[in-house]
Structures are given as C-alpha cells and as structure tokens.
C-alpha cells in the first residue's frame, strides 16, 4: 500500500476515534484525551492509537481502563465511518511525548 494512502487512513482513524471519544463516550473514567497519532499495520488489520491524557497517574490509568472498556463502541463507530473492506482492530497506547516535551521546555526555561 502506498505511504500516501496509509497516511490518509491513519488521519481518518485519528479524526474518527478522537471525535468518538470526545462526543459519544459517557464513561466518567475517561478524562481529557488527545489522540496524538495512529499507526496502522500494512495489512490494515490493526491500528495503534496513541493517546495523551492530562491528569494524575491515577487519572491516566483510569482513562486508559475506560478506553479499553469502550473499545467496542469506538470500534463500531469507526466501522460505520471508515469505508474500507476491513476495519482495523484498535489498540490504545499511552503517549507521553507531550509530557516529555513540556518537561524539556521547563528545563530549558529554568536554564538547567
């Protein structure tokens, strides 16, 4: 599959999953979540959804558990909006890159 098509598929999945998390899910465990990236396998069977979560470690763990529990709802929403032969199976992965960048910026600002 061409890399351009793969990028488009990843972007559509990112948008649909982000909209579903932000709009359809009612789980109180799910806090402020940002879908930062999606990596779909070349055969389009699986997609790693990288998410960033704001909050304490306990809130982050609860949010990841909530996403795991809501997997079916998110998968169904994606299947309804993604016009492909096969809908990739989603796997949520915690992404701490935003936190690391923030920590690095604070270190640079402090002159360390």
Helices and strands as residue ranges (DSSP letters): H 3-23, E 33-40, E 46-53, H 57-69, H 71-81, E 89-94, H 97-110
